[in-house]
């Protein structure tokens, strides 16, 4: 090998090592911050279903905020910040298998619904409005169906409702499977969302047109939503549970609470089929359809959704 080639090779090795060192330092810094963000930010109580982790804040109308896949109490807190504002006392649990909440063998969405009732009992709360997003939908719907006296209203935002065999469902399932794999590793999730963010947004059910149209403010909000799923590995069991647990399907006909369904027609992760099924099955339901926004609808239409959610909750707050 000539002298010049050896020098070029040495420079390439040094440059590669330098890049890896910078990436490693950034990874360690970001993950440490993510774990620090969770520390002392929640409370854990025992229950017949294992430990239940939750956070709460605010005063006024009580609202149970139920996070989606890849979330936890912190995503619930972010959702509360986005849609509730002042005048609400929100309580945001980590669902089964998320962060410090137990996932026991053979768990179901029904049991998760009963765990919400136990949490509310522990907090001395008799009746709540429910706001949920994405795969928080199944357990929120079952809570409303199984404990109707405790629910003043229900709001479903881009939520999962029922199993489907429509043509696009296989592609949506593949996206869900890929997300579950990413959540298994802090490093893998961090790398995917740090260096392939656009691709990750597509995995989250937003198409290219939606991603390209995001304003700087919307992009910052999407970044917060994605970064709040760090650290990923303490959420992996919950995401895997979400992917295999039975959906409520026709049982949502038992929901008696006034229900607001907010969904984008172009959602590629939780297909619009979910909204149509809910609108056709729940007795007292209103469907608010958006043509675009994908599974980032909450980011794209934040102001309109915030106004609609607050109005819906307050109209049915009959404490």
N, C-alpha and C positions, 0 to 999 in steps of 0.2 A: 504494500500500500504506500502510495507516495506521501510526502510530507504534507502537502496541501490537503489531501484527503483525510489524513489523521487529524489535522487541525480542525477541519470542518466537522468531523465526527465528535471531537472533544467539545467543540462549541455547541453542537446539537445536544449532547448529553448534559452539559452544564445548563443550557437553556431549559431543557425538559425538567431537570431537577429543580431549577428555580421556579418554574411554573407550578410544579407539584407542591413545592414548599408553600407558595403563596396560596394555592387552593386549599391546602391542608390547614393553614393558619386561619383562613376565612371560615372554613367548615367548623373548626373547633370553636371559634368565636361565636358564630351564629347559633350553633347547637347549645352552647353554654348559655347564651342569652335566652334561648327558647325554654330550656329547663328552668332557668331563673325566673322567667315570666310566670310560670305555673306555680312556683314555690309560694306557699302561704296565701294563695289567691282563692282557695276553696276550702270547704269543710267536708268531712266524711262522717256519716252516721251509719250505724248498723241497721240491718233490716232482715226480715225472713228471706230475702233474696240475695243477701250478701251486703257488702259495703255499697253505699250510695254517696257519690261525690256531687257537690253542688256549689254554686255561688248565687248570691242574691244581692240586690241593691234597689234603691228607689223607694218611693212611697206612693200610695194611691191604689188604683185598681190592680188586684193581683193577676199576674200573667205567668203561666208556665211556658217557658221558651225551650223548645226541643230541637236539638242540633241535628245535622245531617251526617252522612258517612264521612269519616276522616275528621270529625269534630271532637267535641267534648264540651265541658262547661264553658270554656273560653270562647268557642265558636258561638255558643248560646248567648254569652255576654255581648259578643260583637253583633249578633243579630238583634238583640235588644237595643243596643246603641243605634243601629241603623233604622229600626222601624218604630220604636216606642217613644223615646224622649222622656220628658218630665210627666209626672202625674200617674206613673205606673210603678208598681212594686213587682219586679220580675224575679223569678227564680229559675235558674238554669242548671239542670242536672247533667252529669255525664252519663250517657246510656250504658247498658251492659257492655263490658269489655273495653270501655274508653277510659284512658288515664287511670284514676284510682277506683273506678266502679267495678265491682266483681262481675265476671261472666261465669255463671255456674253451668255445669254439664246439663245439656238438654233444655237450655233457656229458650223462651219463646217471646214474641212480641206481646202476647197476653200478659205474661209475668212482668214484662217491663211496664206495661200499663198499670198493673197492680202496685208495682214499686213506686210509681208516681203518686198513687194514693197514699202510700205509707209515708213518703217524703212530705206531702202536704199535711198529713196528720201531725207529723213531728214538728212542723213549723206553725201549727195552729191555724191553718188556712182551710176553710170549708169549700170554697168555690173559686174557680179561676177561669179566665180566658186562656185559650191555648193558641200559641203561634209556633208553627213548625216549618222546617225547610227540608227539602230533599228526602233522604231516607229516614228522617224523623217522622215522616208521615204515618207509616204503619202503626207504630205504638201510640202516637197521638190520637189517631182515629179510633183505636181500640180502647183507649182511655175514655174517650167521649162515648163510645158504645157501651162499655162495661160499667161506667160510673157516671151516668147521665146527669144525676143530681148535682154533680160537682163541676159541671162545665157550663159557663154562661155563653161562650161563643168559641168557634174554632176557625183558625185561619191556616190554610195550606198554601205554602209558597213553593212552587216547582217541586211538589212532593210526590213521592211514590205512594201508590194506592193499591194497585192490583197487578197480578201477573198478566202477561200478554203473549200472544203468539203472532202479533202483527209483523210484517216483513222487516221493519227496522229494529225489532227487539234484539235480534242476534247481535247486531253491531253495538247496540247499547250495552248488552251483557259483556261483550268483549272489552269495552271501555271500563266497565265496573271491575272485571277481573284484573285488568292491568293496574288499576288504582289500588286494589287489594295487595297486589304484589309489591308495589312501590311503598306502601305503608309498613311493610315488614322491616324496613331498614332505614334508620335515620339518615345514613350517608346516601343511600340510593334516592330517597325522596328529596333530600336537600339538593343533590346534584341535578336531578331531573327538573326541579322547579327553579334552580339557579341558572342553569345553562340552556335549558330547553323549555322555557316558560310558555312560549307560544304553543308548542306541541302539548304541553300539559293542559293549557286552557281548552284545547280541542278534546283532550281526554275528558275534561270536565263538562263536555256537552255544549261548547260554544263553537259555531262555525267560523270560517275565515272572515266572512262579512261582518259578523258581530265583533270579532277581535280587532279588525282594522278600523272599526268605527268608534272604538272606545276613546273618550276624551282623556286628557291627562288626569283629571280628578277620578274618573271611573277606573282608569288603569291603576291608580294608587290604591283605590278601594279593593280591586281585584287582587292586588299584590298583598294587601293585609289579609284578605280571606285565605289566600294560598299559604302565606307565611305562618298564619296562625295554626296550620296543620303540622308545623314543626313543634316539638319532636314527633316524628311519625310513629315510631315503634310502639309507644305506649297506647296507640290507637288501633294497632293492627288486629287484635282479637275482636274488637268491636266491629271493624269494617268487614272482617271475614264472617262474623255472625250476621250482619246485615245482608250479606250476599246470599246466605243460604236459608234464612228464616222464612217461614211461610207468610205470604202477604195476607191482609185481611179480606180482600176480594169482596164478595157479596155481603159479608157481615157488616159492612159500613152502612147498610140500610137501617141499622139500629141506632145510628147517630141522630140524636134529636136536637142538638145544639144548632143554632143558626151558623151556617158554614160559608166562609168565603174562600173560593178556590182561585188562586192567581198562578197563571202558567203561560209559558211562551209556546207558540205553535211549532217553533223550530228547535225546541229542546232535544238534544241528541243523547242525553243521559237518562233523564226521567221523561219518557216520551209523553206527548200531549194526550195519548190514550188515557193516562192516569186522570187528567183533568176531566176528560169526557166521561169516563166511567164514574167519577165522583159526582159530576153534575147530573148524571142519569140515575143515580142510585140513592144519594142522600136526600131525604125529604125536603129539608129547608136549606137550600143551597143557592149560592150566587156564583157564577163563573165570570171571572175577569180575564179575558183572553188578550194576549199580546202577540203580534205577528212575529216579532223578532226579539232576540235577547238570549236565546238558548238557555243553558243552565246557569248563566251569569245574569239572568233577568233581574235578580235583586240588586245587582250592581248597575245595570243599564237603566232601570226604571225606578231607582231608589226613591225619589221624591214622591212620585205618584203612588207607589206601593206604600210608603210610609203614611201618606194621607189616608189611603183606603183602609189600611190596617187599624189605625187609630180610630177612625170613624166607626168601623165595624165593631170594635171592642166596646167603645163608649155607648153606642146605640143599644147594646144588649147587656150593659152592666146594671143588673137589677139587684145589687146587694141590699 
